[in-house]
Amino acid sequence: DGSVIAVVQPEMFNKENAQYLYQQLGCKTAVGMPFKDIATVDSIFMKTVPPSTNTDARTAIRRLIEVSVGVVVPAEELEKDPLPNAVALMSLKDAIAKNGELPAGAIRLAVELDGSEDDETIAKVKDLNPVFCLLKPREDLSHLHASRRVFEIFKSNDIDRAVIHHFLTDTDDSNELALQLGTQIGSLLTDGNGDGVMVEQIGKPNFSVDFVRQSSFGLLQGARMRNTKTEFVSCPSCGRTLFDLQETTANIQAATGHLPGVTIAVMGCIVNGPGEMADADFGYVGTLPGKVDLYYGKEVVRKSIPNDMAVDALIDLIKEYGMWKDKEEEESTQEEAVAAA
């Protein structure tokens, strides 16, 4: 599975903000306590930490650690003010110089590479045995070529360590962010080079922690590394399309978007639809004006359903094949578990 690390600021853990931050990180909450969900970040990264005198902030961080969300902090910050059970981040060169010695309170080491290290230096990652490596190529290097070189050295030295791409951006355009992630990081992930992503916004943040988290998980799903939501396949639309493809797809996404591991195809007509949706679990295909056929795999199982009834019929079909999970039930089950505890 791919991993997502969220960059957060220390002030986000203030008493009045902590509950909101838990939600931004993808946690479910019950009676004020966070719980990991399918799209909760795996770790958070802070350049600095709240002082140990800020007991509310430290308690909020501890609650994340207790539900197995890692907390990554530069080693020099932990040396100033230790944070129990943190992951200490060092540059590879510093980690080698210190022989991987951790600051007080830290439980694991993470190392950061910038792609300029020589082959011998990179090979020493194997001896350090970090929990993961952050890869952030220097600005004067080709991001793609520097990254590929690091992975080649890892491979030739049998270094089996998770590598998280540390991606920096200053864009304020959500489409541009998606394009940057897809071209610079997605191209590496789809080739099997890397195990996750950490997106850091330069300067004043333009996007919320939640938006960056969802974009990161979307990248991993697009790279076929980790499914956290329903996968949708849609035709591009043409003159043969028998319904409003964009509106219908949006309605289907709203009703069924919470089913990770399920693939739904939305096809405007019967001409190319069955071929384009061959790998989908369920298909929604226009066949006659105002009518839709529903597929399970490659088999038609419901015919000539009126458009205004088709989304509900699709939900019933998903339930029939045991692939439906109700969002409200998930939340109530978790709250009942907390109450019982």
Secondary structure as a PSIPRED ss2 file (coil, helix, strand):
# PSIPRED VFORMAT (PSIPRED V4.0)

   1 D C   1.000  0.000  0.000
   2 G C   1.000  0.000  0.000
   3 S E   0.000  0.000  1.000
   4 V E   0.000  0.000  1.000
   5 I E   0.000  0.000  1.000
   6 A E   0.000  0.000  1.000
   7 V E   0.000  0.000  1.000
   8 V C   1.000  0.000  0.000
   9 Q C   1.000  0.000  0.000
  10 P H   0.000  1.000  0.000
  11 E H   0.000  1.000  0.000
  12 M H   0.000  1.000  0.000
  13 F H   0.000  1.000  0.000
  14 N C   1.000  0.000  0.000
  15 K C   1.000  0.000  0.000
  16 E C   1.000  0.000  0.000
  17 N C   1.000  0.000  0.000
  18 A H   0.000  1.000  0.000
  19 Q H   0.000  1.000  0.000
  20 Y H   0.000  1.000  0.000
  21 L H   0.000  1.000  0.000
  22 Y H   0.000  1.000  0.000
  23 Q H   0.000  1.000  0.000
  24 Q H   0.000  1.000  0.000
  25 L C   1.000  0.000  0.000
  26 G C   1.000  0.000  0.000
  27 C C   1.000  0.000  0.000
  28 K E   0.000  0.000  1.000
  29 T E   0.000  0.000  1.000
  30 A E   0.000  0.000  1.000
  31 V C   1.000  0.000  0.000
  32 G C   1.000  0.000  0.000
  33 M E   0.000  0.000  1.000
  34 P E   0.000  0.000  1.000
  35 F E   0.000  0.000  1.000
  36 K C   1.000  0.000  0.000
  37 D C   1.000  0.000  0.000
  38 I C   1.000  0.000  0.000
  39 A C   1.000  0.000  0.000
  40 T C   1.000  0.000  0.000
  41 V C   1.000  0.000  0.000
  42 D C   1.000  0.000  0.000
  43 S E   0.000  0.000  1.000
  44 I E   0.000  0.000  1.000
  45 F E   0.000  0.000  1.000
  46 M C   1.000  0.000  0.000
  47 K C   1.000  0.000  0.000
  48 T C   1.000  0.000  0.000
  49 V C   1.000  0.000  0.000
  50 P C   1.000  0.000  0.000
  51 P C   1.000  0.000  0.000
  52 S C   1.000  0.000  0.000
  53 T C   1.000  0.000  0.000
  54 N C   1.000  0.000  0.000
  55 T H   0.000  1.000  0.000
  56 D H   0.000  1.000  0.000
  57 A H   0.000  1.000  0.000
  58 R H   0.000  1.000  0.000
  59 T H   0.000  1.000  0.000
  60 A H   0.000  1.000  0.000
  61 I H   0.000  1.000  0.000
  62 R H   0.000  1.000  0.000
  63 R H   0.000  1.000  0.000
  64 L H   0.000  1.000  0.000
  65 I H   0.000  1.000  0.000
  66 E H   0.000  1.000  0.000
  67 V C   1.000  0.000  0.000
  68 S C   1.000  0.000  0.000
  69 V C   1.000  0.000  0.000
  70 G E   0.000  0.000  1.000
  71 V E   0.000  0.000  1.000
  72 V E   0.000  0.000  1.000
  73 V E   0.000  0.000  1.000
  74 P E   0.000  0.000  1.000
  75 A H   0.000  1.000  0.000
  76 E H   0.000  1.000  0.000
  77 E H   0.000  1.000  0.000
  78 L H   0.000  1.000  0.000
  79 E H   0.000  1.000  0.000
  80 K H   0.000  1.000  0.000
  81 D C   1.000  0.000  0.000
  82 P C   1.000  0.000  0.000
  83 L C   1.000  0.000  0.000
  84 P C   1.000  0.000  0.000
  85 N C   1.000  0.000  0.000
  86 A C   1.000  0.000  0.000
  87 V E   0.000  0.000  1.000
  88 A E   0.000  0.000  1.000
  89 L E   0.000  0.000  1.000
  90 M E   0.000  0.000  1.000
  91 S E   0.000  0.000  1.000
  92 L H   0.000  1.000  0.000
  93 K H   0.000  1.000  0.000
  94 D H   0.000  1.000  0.000
  95 A H   0.000  1.000  0.000
  96 I H   0.000  1.000  0.000
  97 A H   0.000  1.000  0.000
  98 K C   1.000  0.000  0.000
  99 N C   1.000  0.000  0.000
 100 G C   1.000  0.000  0.000
 101 E C   1.000  0.000  0.000
 102 L C   1.000  0.000  0.000
 103 P C   1.000  0.000  0.000
 104 A C   1.000  0.000  0.000
 105 G C   1.000  0.000  0.000
 106 A C   1.000  0.000  0.000
 107 I C   1.000  0.000  0.000
 108 R E   0.000  0.000  1.000
 109 L E   0.000  0.000  1.000
 110 A E   0.000  0.000  1.000
 111 V E   0.000  0.000  1.000
 112 E E   0.000  0.000  1.000
 113 L E   0.000  0.000  1.000
 114 D C   1.000  0.000  0.000
 115 G C   1.000  0.000  0.000
 116 S C   1.000  0.000  0.000
 117 E C   1.000  0.000  0.000
 118 D C   1.000  0.000  0.000
 119 D H   0.000  1.000  0.000
 120 E H   0.000  1.000  0.000
 121 T H   0.000  1.000  0.000
 122 I H   0.000  1.000  0.000
 123 A H   0.000  1.000  0.000
 124 K C   1.000  0.000  0.000
 125 V H   0.000  1.000  0.000
 126 K H   0.000  1.000  0.000
 127 D H   0.000  1.000  0.000
 128 L H   0.000  1.000  0.000
 129 N C   1.000  0.000  0.000
 130 P C   1.000  0.000  0.000
 131 V C   1.000  0.000  0.000
 132 F E   0.000  0.000  1.000
 133 C E   0.000  0.000  1.000
 134 L E   0.000  0.000  1.000
 135 L E   0.000  0.000  1.000
 136 K C   1.000  0.000  0.000
 137 P C   1.000  0.000  0.000
 138 R C   1.000  0.000  0.000
 139 E C   1.000  0.000  0.000
 140 D C   1.000  0.000  0.000
 141 L C   1.000  0.000  0.000
 142 S C   1.000  0.000  0.000
 143 H H   0.000  1.000  0.000
 144 L H   0.000  1.000  0.000
 145 H H   0.000  1.000  0.000
 146 A H   0.000  1.000  0.000
 147 S H   0.000  1.000  0.000
 148 R H   0.000  1.000  0.000
 149 R H   0.000  1.000  0.000
 150 V H   0.000  1.000  0.000
 151 F H   0.000  1.000  0.000
 152 E H   0.000  1.000  0.000
 153 I H   0.000  1.000  0.000
 154 F H   0.000  1.000  0.000
 155 K H   0.000  1.000  0.000
 156 S H   0.000  1.000  0.000
 157 N C   1.000  0.000  0.000
 158 D C   1.000  0.000  0.000
 159 I C   1.000  0.000  0.000
 160 D C   1.000  0.000  0.000
 161 R C   1.000  0.000  0.000
 162 A C   1.000  0.000  0.000
 163 V E   0.000  0.000  1.000
 164 I E   0.000  0.000  1.000
 165 H E   0.000  0.000  1.000
 166 H E   0.000  0.000  1.000
 167 F E   0.000  0.000  1.000
 168 L E   0.000  0.000  1.000
 169 T E   0.000  0.000  1.000
 170 D C   1.000  0.000  0.000
 171 T C   1.000  0.000  0.000
 172 D C   1.000  0.000  0.000
 173 D C   1.000  0.000  0.000
 174 S H   0.000  1.000  0.000
 175 N H   0.000  1.000  0.000
 176 E H   0.000  1.000  0.000
 177 L H   0.000  1.000  0.000
 178 A H   0.000  1.000  0.000
 179 L H   0.000  1.000  0.000
 180 Q H   0.000  1.000  0.000
 181 L H   0.000  1.000  0.000
 182 G H   0.000  1.000  0.000
 183 T H   0.000  1.000  0.000
 184 Q H   0.000  1.000  0.000
 185 I H   0.000  1.000  0.000
 186 G H   0.000  1.000  0.000
 187 S H   0.000  1.000  0.000
 188 L H   0.000  1.000  0.000
 189 L H   0.000  1.000  0.000
 190 T C   1.000  0.000  0.000
 191 D C   1.000  0.000  0.000
 192 G C   1.000  0.000  0.000
 193 N C   1.000  0.000  0.000
 194 G C   1.000  0.000  0.000
 195 D C   1.000  0.000  0.000
 196 G E   0.000  0.000  1.000
 197 V E   0.000  0.000  1.000
 198 M E   0.000  0.000  1.000
 199 V E   0.000  0.000  1.000
 200 E E   0.000  0.000  1.000
 201 Q E   0.000  0.000  1.000
 202 I C   1.000  0.000  0.000
 203 G C   1.000  0.000  0.000
 204 K C   1.000  0.000  0.000
 205 P C   1.000  0.000  0.000
 206 N C   1.000  0.000  0.000
 207 F C   1.000  0.000  0.000
 208 S C   1.000  0.000  0.000
 209 V H   0.000  1.000  0.000
 210 D H   0.000  1.000  0.000
 211 F H   0.000  1.000  0.000
 212 V H   0.000  1.000  0.000
 213 R H   0.000  1.000  0.000
 214 Q H   0.000  1.000  0.000
 215 S H   0.000  1.000  0.000
 216 S H   0.000  1.000  0.000
 217 F H   0.000  1.000  0.000
 218 G H   0.000  1.000  0.000
 219 L H   0.000  1.000  0.000
 220 L H   0.000  1.000  0.000
 221 Q H   0.000  1.000  0.000
 222 G H   0.000  1.000  0.000
 223 A C   1.000  0.000  0.000
 224 R C   1.000  0.000  0.000
 225 M C   1.000  0.000  0.000
 226 R C   1.000  0.000  0.000
 227 N C   1.000  0.000  0.000
 228 T C   1.000  0.000  0.000
 229 K C   1.000  0.000  0.000
 230 T C   1.000  0.000  0.000
 231 E E   0.000  0.000  1.000
 232 F E   0.000  0.000  1.000
 233 V E   0.000  0.000  1.000
 234 S E   0.000  0.000  1.000
 235 C C   1.000  0.000  0.000
 236 P C   1.000  0.000  0.000
 237 S C   1.000  0.000  0.000
 238 C C   1.000  0.000  0.000
 239 G C   1.000  0.000  0.000
 240 R C   1.000  0.000  0.000
 241 T C   1.000  0.000  0.000
 242 L C   1.000  0.000  0.000
 243 F C   1.000  0.000  0.000
 244 D C   1.000  0.000  0.000
 245 L H   0.000  1.000  0.000
 246 Q H   0.000  1.000  0.000
 247 E H   0.000  1.000  0.000
 248 T H   0.000  1.000  0.000
 249 T H   0.000  1.000  0.000
 250 A H   0.000  1.000  0.000
 251 N H   0.000  1.000  0.000
 252 I H   0.000  1.000  0.000
 253 Q H   0.000  1.000  0.000
 254 A H   0.000  1.000  0.000
 255 A H   0.000  1.000  0.000
 256 T H   0.000  1.000  0.000
 257 G C   1.000  0.000  0.000
 258 H C   1.000  0.000  0.000
 259 L C   1.000  0.000  0.000
 260 P C   1.000  0.000  0.000
 261 G C   1.000  0.000  0.000
 262 V C   1.000  0.000  0.000
 263 T E   0.000  0.000  1.000
 264 I E   0.000  0.000  1.000
 265 A E   0.000  0.000  1.000
 266 V E   0.000  0.000  1.000
 267 M E   0.000  0.000  1.000
 268 G C   1.000  0.000  0.000
 269 C C   1.000  0.000  0.000
 270 I C   1.000  0.000  0.000
 271 V C   1.000  0.000  0.000
 272 N C   1.000  0.000  0.000
 273 G H   0.000  1.000  0.000
 274 P H   0.000  1.000  0.000
 275 G H   0.000  1.000  0.000
 276 E H   0.000  1.000  0.000
 277 M C   1.000  0.000  0.000
 278 A C   1.000  0.000  0.000
 279 D C   1.000  0.000  0.000
 280 A C   1.000  0.000  0.000
 281 D C   1.000  0.000  0.000
 282 F E   0.000  0.000  1.000
 283 G E   0.000  0.000  1.000
 284 Y E   0.000  0.000  1.000
 285 V E   0.000  0.000  1.000
 286 G E   0.000  0.000  1.000
 287 T E   0.000  0.000  1.000
 288 L E   0.000  0.000  1.000
 289 P C   1.000  0.000  0.000
 290 G C   1.000  0.000  0.000
 291 K E   0.000  0.000  1.000
 292 V E   0.000  0.000  1.000
 293 D E   0.000  0.000  1.000
 294 L E   0.000  0.000  1.000
 295 Y E   0.000  0.000  1.000
 296 Y E   0.000  0.000  1.000
 297 G C   1.000  0.000  0.000
 298 K C   1.000  0.000  0.000
 299 E E   0.000  0.000  1.000
 300 V E   0.000  0.000  1.000
 301 V E   0.000  0.000  1.000
 302 R E   0.000  0.000  1.000
 303 K E   0.000  0.000  1.000
 304 S E   0.000  0.000  1.000
 305 I E   0.000  0.000  1.000
 306 P E   0.000  0.000  1.000
 307 N H   0.000  1.000  0.000
 308 D H   0.000  1.000  0.000
 309 M H   0.000  1.000  0.000
 310 A H   0.000  1.000  0.000
 311 V H   0.000  1.000  0.000
 312 D H   0.000  1.000  0.000
 313 A H   0.000  1.000  0.000
 314 L H   0.000  1.000  0.000
 315 I H   0.000  1.000  0.000
 316 D H   0.000  1.000  0.000
 317 L H   0.000  1.000  0.000
 318 I H   0.000  1.000  0.000
 319 K H   0.000  1.000  0.000
 320 E H   0.000  1.000  0.000
 321 Y C   1.000  0.000  0.000
 322 G C   1.000  0.000  0.000
 323 M C   1.000  0.000  0.000
 324 W C   1.000  0.000  0.000
 325 K C   1.000  0.000  0.000
 326 D C   1.000  0.000  0.000
 327 K H   0.000  1.000  0.000
 328 E H   0.000  1.000  0.000
 329 E H   0.000  1.000  0.000
 330 E H   0.000  1.000  0.000
 331 E H   0.000  1.000  0.000
 332 S H   0.000  1.000  0.000
 333 T H   0.000  1.000  0.000
 334 Q H   0.000  1.000  0.000
 335 E H   0.000  1.000  0.000
 336 E H   0.000  1.000  0.000
 337 A H   0.000  1.000  0.000
 338 V H   0.000  1.000  0.000
 339 A H   0.000  1.000  0.000
 340 A H   0.000  1.000  0.000
 341 A C   1.000  0.000  0.000
